[in-house]
Amino acid sequence: MAILLVAAAVLALYLLQNRLYRKFWQEGLFLDINFSAKEAFEGDSLYLQKTLVNKKILPLPWILSNFKISRNLIFDKDTAHISDMQNKSDIFSVMMYEKIGRKMPFVCGRRGFYRLRNAELVAGNLMHTQTFTKKLDFFTELTVFPRILSDYDELNIIYKALDAAMLSNSLINPDPFEFKGIREYQPTDPLRNVNFKASAVSGHLMVNIHAPTSAKSLEIILNAEYNNPYPNFELYEQAIRLAGTIADKYIGEDVKISFFSNGSDIFTGNQIKIFGGNNPAHLYSVLQALARINLLYKPAGIANYLETLEDNSAVYLIISPYYGNDFLLALDSLEARGLNYMAVIPAEDSTENITETNKIKIWKAL
């Protein structure tokens, strides 16, 4: 008789806990996952903060959290290159009215724009006889900017060439708003500079003299066009890093930077165009645009865009791993139109048979 009573009690307890867990296991249960920062650079170390809260009297002896995230965020060496996405799982044991927090360190392995949108919780009852599943939605984002380069001697060559080009433009393109004086007209003076009031007083044609402009303008053009059917994407990543490095340097020197790329934005699918600016917020916009370029979308050729350039007060920096005949002809057209440009061609050490000129620099990027 006693054995039957014990068996009945155990059965009743079993059925009761099954019912209680089935009905109430997810009540008052919350999981929050956040990146420790909203922005970072390649190579930075961050962590995911996971917080699990159980606001009820019913304990959860075991609960598994599971989500997928890009392999470019490296949590450990074993999972860094298995697939495009990696599964991250963690087991908790959370008692009644308990809050548990854990940090998952990772390294930002590559620039990009990363989102964590959903996760899954799997829990069991006291006797481990049933499992329950809950889907969760999140809105957690991380922008990883391209690494700012500093360990390439060739960068100084590029800087010197750009400095010379911008200095040349500032000397030959006077600022129409900065008046310096008046002198007699010379045949090479543009008619728009004629000062008719001073000419009437003196009886000779007189022109206004303007000081050289102090505002320097640089447009960075990043060509994501493939240099062969199976491109080395690390070469293009280096081109992106170079674009970010140039923008960072010259915005810091009060140069007005604009940016264009035929690479597709990972969300809009559109080419990227950012108009000129020279403040920290503008640098953020450029770095964010670089982070969001999706190299897996084959872009349109850059030659047509180069044909539209016409600002002779700007210096154009064209960064292009691609150097096909159409691209080289477009550079010749820039030269013929009198535009000031420099092309940098990131290349692999063992390849490339293109000739350097004063306008074309080959950068051994790998």
Secondary structure, 3 states (H helix, E strand, C coil): CHHHHHHHHHHHHHHHHHHHHHHHCCCCEEEEEEECCCEEECCCEEEEEEEEEECCCCCEEEEEEEEEEECCEECCHHHCCCCCEEEEEEEEEECCCEEEEEEEEEEECCCEEEEEEEEEEEEECCCCCCEEEEEEEEEEEEEEECCCCCCCCHHHHHHHHHHHHHHHHHHHCEEEEEEEEEEECCCCCCHHHECHHHHHHHCCCEEEEEEECCCCEEEEEECCCCCCCCCCHHHHHHHHHHHHHHHHHHHCCCCEEEEEECCEECCCCCCEEEEEECCHHHHHHHHHHHHCEECCCCCCCCHHHHHCCCCCCCEEEEECCCCCHHHHHHHHHHHHCCCEEEEEEEECCCCCCCCCCCCEEEEECC
